[in-house]
Amino acid sequence: MKSYLAASIQMWVGKSEEENLKRCLEKLDEAAANGAKLIVFPESVNSSGPYDTRQEAFDRALTIPGKFTDEFCTKAAAHGVHVAINLNEKSESPRVFHTTILISSAGEILGKYRKHLLWGDEYDHFVPDRAGFPVFETELGRIGMYVCADGLIPETTRCLALNRAQVLVNMLASKGPDESWLHVPARSSENRTFVISANQVGQPGELRPRVGGGLILSPKGEVIAKASEVHEDIVYGTISPEEADDKSCGEQNDLFVDRRPDLYRLLSEKTEKLPLFQDAQQAGEESKLVKVAAVQVDWQPDPAHALERALEIAEDTASKGAKILVLPELFLFEKASLGERLDVAVKESREALDQFKKLAEAHSAYVTLSLVEKEGEKFYHSTFLIDGHGDCGTYRKTHLWGSEKEWAQPGDALQVFSTPYGTVGIMVGYEALFPEIARVLTCMGASLILHPCTWELEDDPSLTVRIRAAENHIHIVSANRPDSPAKRGSMITTVHPYPTQPHWKVRYPGVEEAPPGVEFHILTDIDMNGPRQKTIAVHTDLIRNRYPELYGILSRPKENIPTT
């Protein structure tokens, strides 16, 4: 399939449908004249809010097809271009949808998608759709569509990608820069798809204006083009759809082949049945502050030395009040040669467990250790959670990275563990790249994810971990190996309680980071009760506003998912 030019249209949208149409068509002409073959407009280009009543929103909405869409179809055919526009569509009174339509180069409406997750007071004037996630076969590739707040949760784009979308178009009317800083690029990176986002932008002097920042992204989340955050703009980027069919990650991994659908069934369970909502403890309780720590320790020059250093740093950290400590992935070992000395590594792992049990007991702390375990003739990359009584909970890594596949048996369950400080889940290293894992742990009731890791990719610390915290409203403690390929330090990622100022801060977790490449620890207080509340705006809840009946493809066996 040939490469082509795509355009993201960034514009101010007013209340006059006629004026908005006129300006849209002028921008369509400009983008087509500059060679764009796929032209993407922002959300609600026919009419902007605010609305005083649901009836007013209905009165100012339009029908599809109708005069507004007819004009776009005529222009698309005249220029021979595909166009994606989002409109406020009226249905049975007084129901109004945020609806995106895709128009072909022949001027035909190929199909529509209606927004599923609404933001804040949109629920007062619009209704969310409960249909699926269609992908459209076109001469420009397989195109899927989603709208603004849809991208705040992982299920929407994941379902589209599993339905074989190569290009995702995303319409926004966002007042938060976190969309272009975090949510939009993360959806591209984790699904390995092109994303074209188009946002509205405010007029000078407007109170709380739309913030622009439209993006065109490669399947690795790389920015091809970015629009201004302060004025109207059109940006262009080259799309080569077949690049999105490559889901490889490193030399031995594939982000779709390595999925474990059998472990994700909870994501399509009815919301009221989720363990998260079965606990008698309710959100909204007083803060429960707990000191947590990421301990950064180097394995060199040998495991005995690494254990000595790890104990020394962990002892210092626990003496300062840390009650939950996380050490790096396989912190005792050189990962490249580990498969050649597994039986010795098992003995070294047992020694480490014995030593850290004493430390945990002495400080009434919990310590998270990523080690090697053997059962029968099988070896596992296992993470042990040692409590203050010297007991262990064990999680066997379920999604293996690179050379681990040559020696380790994958685990068969995602797990959470109850502690006096709250419920914690564990994911290890590479597993952060799978949105399903942190999502399942959240639905199981975790308030904190313990993440022994190796930053393998540049996106891991800068994008991936932050989006896992944001989309689940959950804290994450990531302890990184100093010899990781991506030269970043360990991180503690914390979410802010709702409400926040500015309003979008609740969607953009804070990060405390250690310096890279050195032995170090970071220690901070977190509120373990805070993540029990998943509200990020009035009426908008990251878990309760999902539609799990639509997410069956997430747990469908891989052989039953369409392939290229």
ZIHU-V398537 format. One record per backbone hydrogen bond with DSSP energy under -1.0 kcal/mol. NH is the residue of the N-H (numbers start at 1). CO is the residue of the C=O. If there is no record, write none. Layout:
nh = {NH/NH}
co = {CO/CO}
This chain:
nh = {4/6/7/8/9/10/20/21/22/23/24/25/26/27/28/29/30/31/32/33/34/35/36/37/38/39/40/41/43/45/48/57/58/59/60/61/62/70/71/72/73/74/75/76/77/78/79/80/81/82/83/84/85/87/89/90/91/95/97/99/100/101/102/103/104/107/110/113/115/122/123/124/125/126/127/129/136/138/141/143/144/146/148/150/151/152/158/159/160/161/162/163/164/165/166/167/168/169/170/171/172/179/181/182/183/184/186/187/188/189/190/192/193/194/195/196/197/198/201/202/206/211/212/213/216/217/218/221/224/225/227/233/235/237/239/243/244/245/246/249/255/258/263/264/267/268/269/273/274/276/277/278/290/292/293/294/295/296/306/307/308/309/310/311/312/313/314/315/316/317/318/319/321/322/323/324/325/326/327/329/331/333/340/341/345/346/347/348/349/350/351/352/353/354/355/356/357/358/359/360/361/362/363/365/366/367/368/369/371/373/375/378/380/382/382/383/384/385/386/387/390/393/395/397/404/405/406/407/408/409/411/417/419/422/424/425/426/427/429/431/432/433/434/437/439/440/441/442/443/444/445/446/447/448/449/450/451/453/456/460/463/464/465/467/468/469/470/471/473/474/475/476/477/478/479/481/484/486/488/491/492/493/494/505/507/508/510/512/514/520/522/524/526/528/532/533/536/537/540/542/545/546/550/551/554/555/560/561}
co = {239/237/38/235/40/233/16/17/18/19/20/21/22/23/24/25/26/27/28/29/30/32/31/5/5/82/7/84/172/86/14/53/54/55/56/58/88/66/67/68/69/70/71/72/73/74/75/76/76/37/103/39/101/99/97/62/95/92/89/87/113/85/111/83/108/104/102/100/98/119/120/121/122/122/96/115/143/141/138/136/167/169/171/147/148/149/154/155/156/157/158/159/161/160/142/142/194/144/196/146/198/176/177/178/178/179/182/183/184/185/186/188/188/166/217/168/215/170/11/210/203/174/200/228/225/195/222/218/216/216/214/10/8/6/4/240/241/242/243/253/247/254/260/261/264/265/266/270/271/443/274/275/526/524/324/522/326/520/302/303/304/305/306/307/308/309/310/311/312/313/314/315/318/317/291/291/366/293/368/453/328/330/337/338/341/342/343/344/345/346/347/348/349/350/351/352/353/354/355/356/357/358/359/360/323/386/325/384/382/380/378/375/373/371/380/395/369/393/367/391/387/385/383/381/401/402/403/404/404/379/397/424/422/419/417/448/415/450/452/428/429/430/431/434/435/436/437/438/439/440/442/441/423/423/475/425/477/479/454/457/459/459/460/463/464/465/466/467/469/469/447/493/449/491/451/453/481/455/486/478/512/476/510/502/504/505/494/492/490/296/294/292/290/288/529/530/540/540/537/534/541/543/547/548/551/552/557/558}
